[in-house]
């Protein structure tokens, strides 16, 4: 890494730090002292950090605390992006609420920020379907599909594309869909490129490149990409299984190429016609 790149990263991180401190000082964002939390338990982890469940002291209410592995330039941008987007869509019942922010000083005297979020008691949609699918009626599935579509529509109406929709970052609280994780979200019309193979079945097939055995290419994800992902998620809600699920088998290049060539999951037996039309209509 060049010296110029390093300096630019430091400047960007400092700028993000300043923005966060300003919104805290002006009370645009609720601030929680870290020592106010108790019964902290890890409930998940991702590329950027870990998520914990915690109580506020002298309260039985649960909160989710989202921490970050390394507060470098990328992670600081992640925090600021999530806070700014959440500020615009906080009114929607099917979007996870951010209550505020906390921070603590690490052993090397760096300030670590933590997002204080609404806690979803059933975890991810993936886990919720695994644990509850046998009890769900088609009315329940229709309702979940409708809630998901409404949440994403809210983002699009604000000019925001999510760009990372899959069943691990859609949460469920008291049987209600809660859209989360705006780390890859972007203003519609700006450039966001997808490079991860982990969530292959959910991603707009236009992102894939069949040339030279390359599985991804630089591609600007947008609101249409979100709509494709919703279609995959609606199939998952109808089946109770992840798309192209095979036990103990990971997604690979062959699946990527097949999806790029038009492979899709088969409609689940006994799915109502009106539900099928929702995710198969062009």
C-alpha positions in Angstrom: 0.0 0.0 0.0 1.3 3.4 -0.9 1.9 6.2 1.5 -0.7 8.3 -0.3 -3.3 5.6 0.1 -2.5 5.2 3.8 -2.8 9.0 4.4 -6.1 9.1 2.5 -7.5 6.2 4.6 -6.5 8.0 7.8 -8.1 11.2 6.6 -11.3 9.4 5.6 -11.4 7.5 9.0 -10.9 10.8 10.9 -13.7 12.4 8.8 -16.0 9.5 9.7 -15.0 9.8 13.4 -15.8 13.5 13.4 -19.2 12.9 11.8 -20.1 10.4 14.4 -18.9 12.5 17.3 -20.8 15.5 16.0 -24.2 13.7 15.8 -23.6 12.4 19.3 -22.7 15.9 20.6 -25.8 17.4 19.0 -28.0 14.6 20.3 -29.1 13.6 16.8 -28.2 10.1 17.9 -28.8 8.4 21.2 -25.6 7.6 23.1 -25.3 4.7 25.5 -22.4 4.3 27.9 -21.0 0.8 27.3 -21.0 0.0 31.0 -24.8 0.4 30.9 -25.1 -3.0 29.2 -25.2 -6.3 31.0 -25.7 -10.0 30.2 -23.8 -9.6 26.9 -23.9 -12.7 24.8 -22.6 -13.3 21.3 -25.4 -14.3 18.8 -23.7 -13.9 15.5 -20.7 -12.9 13.4 -20.1 -11.6 9.9 -17.4 -10.2 7.6 -17.1 -6.9 9.5 -17.6 -7.9 13.1 -19.8 -9.6 15.7 -23.3 -9.2 17.0 -24.2 -9.5 20.7 -27.5 -9.6 22.7 -27.5 -7.5 25.8 -29.7 -5.9 28.4 -29.6 -2.4 29.6 -28.9 -2.4 33.3 -32.0 -2.6 35.5 -34.1 -3.5 32.4 -35.3 -6.7 30.9 -35.4 -5.3 27.4 -32.9 -6.8 25.0 -30.8 -4.9 22.5 -28.5 -6.1 19.7 -24.9 -4.7 19.8 -23.0 -4.7 16.5 -19.3 -4.5 16.9 -16.5 -4.3 14.3 -13.3 -6.3 14.1 -11.1 -3.4 12.9 -12.1 0.2 12.8 -10.2 1.0 9.6 -11.5 3.3 6.8 -13.8 0.6 5.4 -15.5 -0.2 8.7 -15.9 3.5 9.6 -17.6 4.0 6.3 -19.8 1.0 7.1 -20.9 2.6 10.3 -21.6 6.0 8.8 -23.4 4.5 5.9 -25.7 2.4 8.1 -26.5 5.3 10.4 -27.3 7.6 7.5 -29.5 5.2 5.7 -31.2 4.1 9.0 -32.0 7.7 9.8 -34.0 7.9 6.6 -36.1 4.7 7.0 -36.4 4.5 10.8 -40.2 4.9 10.6 -40.8 1.6 8.8 -42.0 -1.4 10.9 -40.2 -3.9 8.7 -36.8 -2.3 8.9 -34.6 -3.0 12.0 -34.4 0.1 14.2 -31.1 1.6 15.3 -31.5 2.9 18.8 -28.1 4.7 19.0 -24.4 4.1 19.4 -22.0 3.2 22.1 -18.2 3.1 22.3 -15.3 1.8 24.3 -11.6 2.3 24.4 -9.5 -0.8 23.4 -6.2 -1.8 25.0 -4.3 0.0 22.4 -6.3 3.2 23.2 -8.4 3.1 19.9 -12.0 4.1 20.1 -14.3 1.3 19.1 -17.9 2.2 18.1 -20.8 -0.2 18.6 -24.2 0.1 16.9 -27.1 -0.3 19.4 -29.9 -1.9 17.5 -33.4 -3.5 17.8 -33.1 -7.1 18.9 -34.8 -9.7 16.7 -36.0 -12.6 18.9 -36.1 -15.2 16.2 -32.8 -14.4 14.5 -32.3 -14.6 10.8 -35.0 -15.6 8.3 -32.8 -18.6 7.4 -32.9 -19.9 11.0 -36.6 -18.9 11.5 -37.7 -21.0 8.5 -35.5 -23.9 9.7 -37.2 -23.8 13.2 -40.8 -22.9 12.3 -41.5 -23.9 8.7 -43.8 -26.8 9.6 -46.1 -24.4 11.5 -46.4 -21.8 8.8 -49.6 -21.5 6.7 -49.7 -20.1 3.2 -51.3 -17.0 4.8 -48.2 -16.7 7.0 -45.9 -17.0 3.9 -47.9 -14.5 1.9 -47.7 -12.1 4.9 -43.9 -12.5 5.2 -43.5 -12.0 1.4 -45.6 -8.8 1.6 -43.6 -7.4 4.6 -40.3 -8.1 2.8 -41.5 -6.4 -0.4 -42.7 -3.4 1.6 -39.4 -2.9 3.4 -37.4 -3.0 0.2 -39.9 -0.7 -1.5 -39.4 1.8 1.3 -35.6 1.8 0.5 -36.2 2.2 -3.2 -38.6 5.1 -2.6 -35.8 6.8 -0.7 -33.5 6.3 -3.7 -31.5 3.5 -1.9 -30.7 0.0 -3.2 -29.9 -2.6 -0.5 -27.5 -4.7 -2.8 -27.1 -7.6 -0.3 -30.4 -9.3 0.3 -30.3 -12.8 1.5 -31.9 -14.9 4.3 -29.1 -14.2 6.8 -29.5 -10.4 6.9 -33.3 -10.5 7.0 -34.3 -10.9 10.6 -37.6 -12.0 12.3 -39.0 -10.5 15.5 -42.3 -11.7 16.9 -43.1 -13.3 13.5 -42.5 -10.0 11.7 -39.9 -9.4 8.9 -37.1 -7.0 9.8 -34.7 -5.9 7.0 -31.2 -5.3 8.3 -27.5 -4.8 7.3 -27.2 -1.7 5.1 -23.4 -2.1 4.7 -23.5 -2.5 1.0 -26.5 -0.3 0.4 -26.0 2.6 -1.9 -27.7 5.5 -3.5 -29.4 4.3 -6.7 -27.2 5.4 -9.6 -23.9 5.2 -7.8 -21.5 2.3 -8.2 -21.5 -0.7 -5.9 -19.8 -3.9 -7.0 -20.3 -7.3 -5.7 -17.3 -9.6 -5.3 -18.5 -12.4 -2.8 -19.3 -15.9 -3.8 -20.9 -16.7 -0.5 -24.5 -15.7 -1.5 -24.4 -16.7 -5.1 -28.0 -17.8 -5.5 -29.4 -14.4 -4.3 -27.4 -12.2 -6.6 -28.5 -10.7 -9.8 -27.1 -13.1 -12.5 -25.9 -10.1 -14.6 -23.1 -9.9 -12.1 -21.6 -13.1 -13.4 -19.0 -13.4 -16.1 -18.7 -16.7 -18.0 -15.4 -15.7 -19.7 -12.1 -17.2 -18.7 -13.6 -19.2 -15.9 -14.2 -16.0 -13.9 -17.3 -16.1 -11.7 -17.8 -12.4 -11.1 -17.2 -9.2 -12.9 -17.5 -5.5 -11.9 -21.2 -4.7 -12.1 -23.2 -1.9 -10.6 -25.9 -3.5 -8.5 -29.2 -1.5 -8.4 -32.9 -1.7 -7.4 -33.5 -4.3 -10.1 -30.9 -6.5 -8.5 -32.8 -6.2 -5.2 -36.0 -7.3 -7.0 -34.2 -10.4 -8.3 -33.1 -11.2 -4.8 -36.6 -10.8 -3.4 -37.8 -13.4 -6.0 -35.2 -15.9 -4.6 -36.2 -15.1 -1.1 -39.9 -15.6 -1.8 -39.0 -19.0 -3.2 -37.1 -19.7 0.0 -40.1 -18.7 2.1 -42.3 -21.1 0.0 -39.9 -24.1 0.4 -38.3 -23.5 3.8 -34.9 -24.3 2.4 -32.0 -22.2 1.0 -31.9 -22.0 -2.8 -30.1 -24.9 -4.5 -29.6 -26.5 -1.1 -27.4 -29.6 -0.8 -26.4 -30.9 2.6 -22.7 -30.4 3.4 -22.1 -28.8 0.0 -21.0 -25.3 -0.7 -21.9 -23.2 -3.7 -19.3 -23.4 -6.5 -18.3 -22.1 -9.9 -20.5 -24.6 -11.7 -23.6 -23.3 -9.9 -22.6 -19.8 -10.7 -22.3 -20.6 -14.4 -25.6 -22.5 -14.5 -27.5 -19.6 -12.9 -25.9 -17.2 -15.4 -27.2 -19.5 -18.1 -30.8 -19.4 -16.7 -31.0 -22.1 -14.0 -33.7 -21.4 -11.4 -35.3 -23.4 -8.6 -38.4 -25.4 -9.4 -41.7 -24.2 -8.0 -42.5 -26.0 -4.8 -45.4 -28.5 -5.1 -48.7 -27.2 -3.9 -47.6 -23.5 -4.0 -50.7 -21.4 -4.6 -50.9 -19.9 -8.1 -51.1 -16.3 -6.8 -47.9 -16.8 -4.8 -46.1 -18.3 -7.8 -47.0 -15.3 -9.9 -45.5 -12.9 -7.4 -41.9 -14.2 -7.8 -42.1 -15.6 -11.4 -43.8 -12.7 -13.2 -41.6 -10.6 -15.4 
